[in-house]
Amino acid sequence: MKRLLLLLLLGLCLLAGVLVVRALRFTSRQVVPESAAPFSVDADAAAARLAGALRLKTVAASEGVPAEDAAFTALHDYLRAQFPRVHAALRREPVGPHSALYTWAGTDTSLKPALLLGHLDVVPVEPGTEAAWTRPPFSGDVADGYVWGRGSLDDKGSVLAILEAVEALLAAGYQPKRTVLLAFGGDEEVGGHAGAEAMARLLRERNVTLESVLDEGGMMLTGTVPGVAAPVALVGVAEKGFVSVELGVEGEGGHSSMPPKQTAVGILSRAVTRLEEHPMPAELRGGSRALFEYMGPEMPFGLRLLFANLWLFEPLVLRQLSAQPSTNAAVRTTTAATMFEGSVKDNVLPARARAVVNFRILPGDTVEGVLAHVRRVVEDSRVKLRTLDFQSEASPVSRTDSEAWGVLQRSIRQVFPEALVSPYLMVGAADARYFTGLSDSVYRFMPLRLEREDLPRLHGRDERVSVQGYAGAVRFYAQYLRNTAG
């Protein structure tokens, strides 16, 4: 018994040693770049130009509501007037009804182009909530150190900041070595089919391959990573897919006074409950795993030891991440029952019951895999399945060992030296997904710093961007363009 205990103690000491050594070797992945090139921004003038764009109500068409074509036309005219050098030096091609593709020709045609994305459309303001805004949602007010209005964060802020950077670089006589493409879609909020998808198709028809793609996405956030006090610049290296599955059950109908043992609603309820109780498995992979590989070394030693040894502690980490909706979404294909329809009257048996379950697909899973999961879990031939029209596979996971990743990481650290850079998985969708086949370095990052309490402003009330923060975004795009275009 003593020998067994001694061997057990020796084994524990050896394990502890391995864990500690791995934690000590788990070192920072943050780069220490050279200083950024000098670049000045007239923050007030840039904010005023953004404000003017926010006053144009470019809400994309959706569900039978037509787009406000006049607003999009006015916005394109406004951009021409505010950025004359851009429109003189770059080739502009209209694509679809409201989108535009700009080409800034480089001096070395052997280099693959770099693409910067943004979108001009915005989500509508929920009717009846306008009075709850501190400033009217389409006022474009500049007050209290902020530019207020729908689109300031999502995503006119990115588009105007890119144009500000290009206009200033042109004024300084800058000529890119690498060709730069600017793709500004007009319907990202409703799927991007006439905008980004059409522009990506156009590039494929021209046999264009891209060095890199940079779209909106993660931001610089504080307090989102346990044990890390510094702001973290979250760069989306992948995004989840999307499929909604309709479950339908045919019933006999009739009066509720003589019900069958199970009504169509009862059968359907059981199916939905089974799906909620048996979600797809959690996996720490891709962008979610990379987040901890980059942030683990920046954490206190106890957490660093944990993430340096995922070979042992991964089940514990997954259990913790699965416990909260926000982190659960990063490690599994999620299941969300969103619609349920039955009878038209409380005393009538439904002839048909219908439910819709939405799945956001983790990279590595597929639409077909989701359907197979639903069939296996529901296990009821009375429940008929079909997918709704819009669906998309999860994107590939972009490289974090490429020159393009190094350029992006270096650019962020040059302009925001206080920030730590990390890959992550975007649980939402962006126009970038249409360009994944054109480059293996597709990134999603918006160079703005937000606090956690600001996040509901995205698609919500009181959307705004800091005047100084917006100037920082302009500086970032200028530095990124110089770094990536040479």
Residue pairs with C-beta under 8 A, 6 or more apart in sequence:
18 309
19 305
19 308
19 309
19 312
20 305
22 305
22 308
22 309
23 301
23 304
23 305
23 308
23 309
25 308
26 296
26 297
26 304
26 307
26 308
27 297
28 297
28 298
29 293
29 294
29 297
30 294
30 298
30 413
30 420
30 421
31 406
31 409
31 410
31 413
31 421
32 413
33 410
33 413
33 414
34 414
35 414
36 414
36 415
36 475
36 479
37 479
37 482
39 168
39 475
39 478
39 479
41 164
41 168
41 471
41 474
41 475
43 467
43 468
43 470
43 471
44 142
44 467
46 160
46 161
46 164
46 470
46 471
46 474
47 142
47 147
47 467
47 470
47 471
48 142
49 82
49 160
49 164
50 140
50 147
50 152
50 156
50 157
50 160
50 161
50 465
50 470
51 140
51 141
51 142
51 147
51 149
52 78
52 82
52 140
53 75
53 78
53 79
53 140
53 151
53 156
53 159
53 160
54 138
54 139
54 140
54 147
54 148
54 149
54 150
54 151
54 152
54 156
55 138
55 139
55 140
55 149
56 71
56 72
56 74
56 75
56 78
56 138
57 68
57 71
57 122
57 138
58 67
58 68
58 71
58 72
58 75
58 98
58 120
58 121
58 122
58 151
58 186
59 67
59 68
59 71
59 121
59 122
59 123
59 124
60 67
60 98
60 121
60 122
60 186
60 187
60 188
60 189
60 190
61 67
61 187
61 190
62 124
62 189
62 190
67 97
67 98
67 121
67 186
67 187
69 97
69 98
72 97
72 98
72 120
72 121
72 186
75 120
76 98
76 100
79 86
79 87
79 163
80 87
82 163
83 163
83 164
83 166
83 167
84 167
85 166
85 167
85 170
85 171
86 102
86 163
86 166
86 167
86 170
89 104
89 170
90 102
90 103
90 104
90 166
90 182
91 102
91 103
91 105
92 100
92 101
92 102
93 100
93 101
93 102
93 103
94 100
95 101
95 195
95 198
95 199
95 202
96 186
96 187
96 194
96 195
96 198
97 186
97 194
98 120
98 121
98 185
98 186
98 187
98 194
98 195
99 120
99 183
99 184
99 185
99 186
99 187
99 194
99 195
99 196
99 198
99 199
100 183
100 184
101 181
101 182
101 183
101 184
101 199
101 202
102 181
102 182
102 183
102 184
103 179
103 180
103 181
104 166
104 176
104 179
104 180
104 181
104 182
104 485
105 179
106 113
106 175
106 176
106 177
106 178
106 179
106 180
106 485
106 486
107 175
107 176
107 177
108 177
108 178
108 486
109 179
111 177
111 178
111 179
111 211
111 486
112 178
112 209
112 210
112 211
112 439
113 178
113 179
113 180
113 181
113 208
113 210
113 211
114 178
114 179
114 180
114 181
114 210
114 211
114 212
114 213
114 214
114 404
114 484
114 485
115 180
115 181
115 182
115 183
115 210
115 212
115 213
115 214
115 435
115 438
115 439
116 162
116 180
116 181
116 182
116 183
116 213
116 214
116 215
116 477
116 481
117 183
117 184
117 185
117 196
117 213
117 214
117 215
117 216
117 430
117 431
117 432
117 435
118 155
118 156
118 158
118 159
118 162
118 182
118 183
118 184
118 185
118 215
118 216
119 155
119 159
119 184
119 185
119 186
119 187
119 188
119 189
119 192
119 195
119 196
119 216
119 431
120 155
120 156
120 159
120 184
120 185
120 186
121 185
121 186
121 187
121 188
121 189
121 190
121 195
122 150
122 151
122 154
122 155
122 156
122 189
123 150
123 154
123 189
123 459
125 133
125 137
125 138
125 150
129 461
130 136
130 137
132 461
133 148
133 461
133 462
134 148
134 462
135 141
135 143
135 148
135 149
135 462
135 464
136 149
137 149
137 150
137 463
138 149
138 150
139 148
139 149
140 147
140 148
140 149
141 147
141 148
141 149
142 148
142 467
145 466
145 467
145 468
146 464
146 465
146 466
146 467
147 157
147 464
147 465
147 467
147 470
148 462
148 463
148 464
149 463
149 464
150 463
151 157
151 463
152 463
152 464
152 465
153 446
153 448
153 457
153 458
153 463
153 464
153 465
154 216
154 458
154 459
154 463
155 188
155 216
155 446
157 446
157 448
157 465
157 470
157 473
158 216
158 446
158 473
159 184
161 447
161 470
161 473
161 474
161 476
161 477
162 182
162 477
163 182
164 474
164 477
165 474
165 475
165 477
165 478
165 481
166 180
166 182
166 477
166 481
168 474
168 478
169 478
169 481
169 482
174 482
176 481
176 485
176 486
177 485
177 486
178 211
178 484
178 485
178 486
179 485
180 481
180 484
180 485
181 203
181 210
183 196
183 199
183 431
184 195
185 192
185 195
185 196
185 199
185 431
186 194
186 195
187 193
187 194
187 195
188 195
188 196
188 430
188 431
191 197
191 390
192 431
192 434
195 431
196 431
196 434
196 435
197 434
199 434
200 434
200 435
200 437
200 438
203 210
203 435
203 438
204 437
204 438
208 438
209 438
209 439
210 435
210 438
210 439
211 404
211 439
211 441
211 484
212 402
212 404
212 407
212 408
212 439
212 441
212 442
212 443
212 484
213 432
213 435
213 438
213 439
213 441
213 442
213 443
214 408
214 443
214 444
214 445
214 480
215 430
215 431
215 432
215 435
215 442
215 443
215 444
215 445
216 430
216 444
216 445
216 446
217 234
217 235
217 236
217 239
217 426
217 430
217 432
217 443
217 444
217 445
217 446
218 233
218 234
218 235
218 236
218 424
218 426
218 444
218 445
218 446
219 233
219 234
219 445
219 446
219 447
219 448
219 449
219 450
220 231
220 232
220 233
220 234
220 416
220 419
220 447
220 448
220 449
220 450
221 231
221 232
221 234
221 449
221 450
221 451
221 452
221 455
222 229
222 230
222 231
222 232
222 449
222 451
222 452
223 451
223 452
224 232
224 234
224 452
225 232
225 291
225 295
225 298
225 299
225 422
226 299
226 303
227 298
227 299
227 300
227 303
228 295
228 298
228 299
228 420
230 298
230 418
230 419
230 420
231 416
231 418
231 419
231 420
231 449
232 295
232 419
232 420
232 421
232 422
233 412
233 416
233 419
233 420
233 421
233 422
233 445
233 447
234 291
234 422
234 423
234 424
234 445
235 408
235 409
235 412
235 421
235 422
235 423
235 424
235 443
235 444
235 445
236 287
236 423
236 424
236 425
236 426
236 430
236 432
236 443
236 444
236 445
237 286
237 287
237 290
237 397
237 398
237 400
237 423
237 424
237 425
237 442
237 443
237 444
238 286
238 287
238 363
238 394
238 395
238 396
238 397
238 398
238 425
238 426
239 394
239 395
239 425
239 426
239 427
239 428
239 429
239 430
239 432
239 433
239 444
240 329
240 333
240 360
240 361
240 362
240 363
240 394
240 425
240 426
240 427
240 428
240 429
241 360
241 361
241 363
241 365
241 366
241 367
241 391
241 392
241 393
241 394
241 395
242 358
242 359
242 360
242 361
242 390
242 391
242 392
242 429
243 358
243 359
243 361
243 367
243 370
243 371
243 387
243 388
243 391
243 392
244 338
244 356
244 357
244 358
244 359
244 387
244 388
244 390
244 391
245 356
245 357
245 358
245 359
245 370
245 371
245 374
245 385
245 386
245 387
245 388
246 354
246 355
246 356
246 385
246 386
246 387
246 388
247 268
247 271
247 272
247 354
247 355
247 356
247 357
247 374
247 378
247 383
247 384
247 385
248 268
248 352
248 353
248 354
248 383
248 384
248 385
248 386
249 264
249 265
249 267
249 268
249 271
249 352
249 353
249 354
249 382
249 383
249 384
250 264
250 351
250 352
250 382
250 384
251 260
251 263
251 264
251 265
251 349
251 350
251 351
251 352
251 353
252 260
252 349
252 351
253 348
253 349
253 350
253 351
254 348
254 349
255 347
255 348
255 349
256 346
256 347
256 348
256 349
257 347
259 349
260 349
263 349
263 350
263 353
264 342
264 349
264 350
264 351
264 352
264 353
265 342
265 343
265 350
265 353
267 353
267 380
267 382
267 383
268 340
268 342
268 353
268 354
268 355
268 383
270 380
271 355
271 378
271 380
271 383
272 337
272 340
272 355
272 357
274 377
274 378
274 379
275 335
275 337
275 357
275 374
275 377
275 378
276 335
276 337
278 377
279 332
279 333
279 334
279 335
280 332
280 333
280 335
280 359
280 362
280 365
280 370
280 373
281 332
282 318
282 321
282 322
282 328
282 331
282 332
283 318
283 331
283 332
283 362
283 364
284 292
284 310
284 314
284 317
284 318
284 321
284 331
285 362
285 363
285 364
286 362
286 363
286 364
286 397
286 425
287 330
287 363
287 397
287 423
287 424
287 425
287 426
288 330
288 331
288 424
288 425
289 310
290 397
290 400
290 422
290 423
290 424
291 330
291 422
291 423
291 424
291 425
292 307
292 310
292 317
293 307
294 420
294 421
294 422
294 423
295 307
295 420
295 422
296 303
296 304
296 306
296 307
296 308
297 304
298 420
299 307
306 313
306 316
306 317
307 313
307 317
310 317
318 331
320 327
321 327
321 328
321 330
321 331
322 328
322 331
322 332
328 334
329 360
329 427
330 424
330 425
330 427
331 362
332 362
333 359
333 360
333 361
333 362
333 365
333 370
333 373
334 359
334 360
335 357
335 359
336 357
336 358
336 359
336 360
337 355
337 356
337 357
337 358
338 356
338 357
338 358
339 354
339 355
339 356
340 353
340 354
340 355
340 356
341 353
341 354
341 355
342 350
342 353
342 354
343 349
343 350
356 388
357 374
359 370
360 427
361 367
361 370
361 393
361 394
362 394
362 425
363 394
363 395
363 396
363 397
363 425
364 394
365 394
366 393
366 394
367 387
367 391
367 393
371 385
371 387
374 385
375 385
378 385
392 429
392 433
395 432
395 433
395 436
395 442
396 436
396 440
396 442
398 405
398 436
398 440
398 441
398 442
398 443
399 405
399 440
399 441
400 423
402 440
402 441
404 439
404 441
404 443
404 484
405 441
405 443
407 480
407 483
407 484
408 421
408 443
408 445
408 480
408 484
409 421
410 483
411 476
411 479
411 480
411 483
411 484
412 419
412 421
412 445
412 447
412 476
413 419
413 421
414 479
414 483
415 447
415 472
415 475
415 476
415 479
416 447
416 449
416 472
416 476
419 449
426 444
430 444
432 442
432 443
432 444
435 442
436 442
446 473
447 472
447 473
447 476
447 477
448 465
448 466
448 469
448 470
448 472
448 473
449 466
449 469
449 472
457 463
457 464
